[in-house]
Amino acid sequence: MYSRAYKTAVTIPPLLWVTIFLLVPYAILFCYSFWSVSSAQTIVHNWNLQNYLQLARNPIYLQVLFRSMRIAASVTVFALLLGYPLAYYLSFHAAKRKDLLYQLVIIPLWASYLVRGYAWKTILGSDGVLNGFLQYLHITHKPVEFFLYSPFAVIITLTHIYTPFTLLPIYASLEHIPRNLVEASHDLGASPWSTFRRVILPLSLPGVLAGATFAFVLTLGDFLAPLLVGGPSGIMISNVVVSLFGAAYNWPLGAAISFCMMLLVVTLLFITERLEKRLVVS
Amino acid sequence: MTELAAHAAASGTAAAAASAPILSIRQVIKRFGQRPVLRGITLDVASGEFLTILGESGSGKTTLLRLIAGFEDLDSGEIWMGAERLDRLPAHRRQVNTVFQSYAIFPHLSVFENVAYGLRAKNTTPAEIPERVTQALAMVKMGEFAKAAPAKLSGGQQQRVALARALVNRPRVLLLDEPLSALDANLRRQMQVELKSLQREVGITFIFVTHDQEEAMALSDRVALLRAGLLEQVAPPREIYGEPATAYAAQFIGQTNLLRAEVRDGIAIAGSITWRTFGAAGNATYSLRPECIRLVAESESRGMLPADVATARFRGRIRNQSFGGAMDLIEIDCGGTHTLRARIASPGILTGEREFEFTANDAVRVREGEPD
């Protein structure tokens, strides 16, 4: 058994860290959301619900929020569509190439987020790689404009960035499936497709759920991709928060949006965790 | 031996010999990389028989089973089921079911759904499923657990579910891969009895893999002894015990004394022990089971008998005696390098030099070395 002093010694630092750098700022943010900005551009501490009422009344905020959720849902779907087959191949069929392919999935995570964002800018732009290629093949005769600065560009970029995050938990859950279950299924007369549908897929659902949660939550809070490749039509809710804390100098409203977002995400995490627990068979 | 058991053993052998084989394994070779695992196996399995593939770990017994099930591809040779070439069919098209060593129960399905799995996979009429599943569960005495989650079951119960899940499909051959090895000794013995009576009841051909020779002897109509990828001997348990073909078979199945003798003029000579034999002259190895050696009462001790009579007699010093309840195990030093082990019913405490005898026919001439 560990001594009490030892337990305290290892518990206190992370607890302090979380309190000082997470809980206290959140509390401050929460307070801000009930304050307001005076005409002289100073923040006044008169407690009221104006910020929350404004969010409910002004449709622009809800529109941006819904767009963000649509983009997040699309990224989730695409990341799953790309990540699941690759994870499946890695786990069941890659054999000797497994380690190499696994590294290839991981390596992009070492490159900076910004680098990957700019890479997509280079690919999708008017003078970009994709347009150049299409014109070279005479498929198009002038640059296609909507590749870049659109929700489409945001979805492509974020799908690229977050696919490894969905792939890894799916891969882990596939690796956990005892192979004799697959053999037992074949043995009992189930075809490979039927085995996938009735054994492999159900047993990998916890991984799918974890991966989907990663993609959705990380996309929903993303502001760099819309900034780099999104353009005016690709603005997401975090960009609104950034501008409210920046140029617009309306910290209270920004804080109110942030708090609503946080509530949304925490609810989502709570639900998926409950679901995952039900899916995991002990 | 009871009359009933003798009758069952005899009829089992007769059935095995009479009917056409349900499964025919021909010249099967399997390598893993450079390493040969099966080096040419030819074996016919009769319909309705309980065949045990017995061997040490690494002998290739599980690989042979996996080839029949379709989990591995063979490198050469053929496996036939009746008139059907089995080794070219994918696992899910073979009329063979497997009970896995670790049971392989689907953890996300209830006991009922586990058993129904094969029926659903083969598009059985939905109306038929509940009845057949219930029947199968009743057969293994698991009827009341239909709704249970597999995680809640003990090892023995999972074992029964695995059996029901396989048998419900009415396979032509049931493969069992060391299914009892994970159970504790008591449960294991109980399951052995149940397994044997279940097999008689359903009449399905069982191919049972084990490394446990006692289990093999207790359950099987025939035992196929596998050694380093080759069949050492295939015979009913009594025959393989009574007339082992090789020194390895004699040692692996039960305990034995190996006597290396020189045969001359119908007499085998191993050190101070001589007995009558009908084998060819030259060097030969004989297997003599410990229980075939009898103690000669001191009052009856008449010195050496002539070498050519049916009973061989020898003197030896008692080196060690361990009490074993009904039978004591006695080590007899016969001089030179010859130490024999004898199993003798309650002889009391023996000391010094004593006289022993055995029936010459009980010394069975066996082949030695690698099978070829």
Contacts between the chains, C-beta under 8 A, distances in Angstrom:
chain1	res1	chain2	res2	distance
A	178	B	102	7.6
A	178	B	104	6.9
A	180	B	100	5.3
A	180	B	102	6.2
A	180	B	104	4.1
A	181	B	104	5.5
A	181	B	106	6.1
A	181	B	107	7.9
A	183	B	69	7.7
A	183	B	71	5.3
A	183	B	91	7.3
A	183	B	98	7.6
A	183	B	100	7.5
A	183	B	104	7.0
A	184	B	98	7.2
A	184	B	100	6.3
A	184	B	104	4.0
A	184	B	106	7.3
A	185	B	92	8.0
A	185	B	106	7.8
A	185	B	117	7.3
A	185	B	121	7.7
A	186	B	70	7.2
A	186	B	71	7.7
A	186	B	90	7.3
A	186	B	91	4.1
A	186	B	92	4.6
A	187	B	69	6.0
A	187	B	70	7.8
A	187	B	71	7.9
A	187	B	91	5.9
A	187	B	92	7.5
A	187	B	96	7.6
A	187	B	97	5.9
A	187	B	98	4.7
A	187	B	166	7.9
A	188	B	92	7.8
A	188	B	97	6.8
A	188	B	117	5.2
A	188	B	118	3.6
A	188	B	121	5.6
A	188	B	165	7.0
A	188	B	166	7.8
A	188	B	169	6.7
A	189	B	92	5.1
A	189	B	93	7.7
A	189	B	118	5.3
A	189	B	121	4.3
A	189	B	122	4.8
A	189	B	169	6.9
A	190	B	92	5.8
A	190	B	117	7.3
A	190	B	118	7.9
A	190	B	121	4.0
A	191	B	92	5.5
A	191	B	121	7.8
A	192	B	92	7.7
A	194	B	121	6.1
A	195	B	92	7.9
A	198	B	117	7.6
A	198	B	121	7.9
A	199	B	106	6.3
A	199	B	108	8.0
A	202	B	108	5.0
A	203	B	107	7.5
A	203	B	108	5.9
A	281	B	107	4.3
A	281	B	108	5.2
A	281	B	149	7.4
A	281	B	151	6.3
A	282	B	151	5.3
